[in-house]
Amino acid sequence: MTRILIADDHEVVRSGLRSIIEAQPRWEIVGEAVDGKDAVRKAVDLKPDVAILDYSLPLINGVEATRQ
């Protein structure tokens, strides 16, 4: 099972990604984040295999969140 974290500040984007991901039999969404700080916190806590981050997240952008 591939564990995935989604980080985007727009609910409609997270919802669309969730729909696509949930249709895949071996993919699981383990968390969603609404800003960069939340994404870093959840990545540390949830330890996903993959994180899908928006480039322009509030508080910490997606590039910096990835570095952290």
C-alpha positions, -999 to +999 in steps of 0.1 A: +000+000+000+014+034-010+006+060+017+000+095+004-001+130+020-019+158+001-011+194+008-030+222-009-048+253+005-077+248-019-104+223-008-115+218-044-080+207-054-076+184-024-110+169-032-101+163-068-068+146-059-086+126-032-111+113-058-083+102-082-062+086-055-090+068-038-099+051-071-065+033-071-066+000-053-031+002-037-030+039-028-042+053+005-045+089+016-031+091+052-035+129+056-043+163+041-027+196+049-038+232+042-005+250+046+033+243+045+037+241+083+008+217+086+023+196+057+057+194+075+041+184+108+019+158+092+048+143+071+068+139+103+039+123+122+024+102+094+055+092+075+038+090+041+056+073+011+046+101-011+037+138-005+018+158-031+025+195-023+012+227-039+041+249-048+024+281-034+013+268+000+007+295+027+032+300+056+059+278+040+058+272+003+059+236-012+096+238-020+107+248+015+083+223+030+099+196+009+133+206+021+122+204+057 
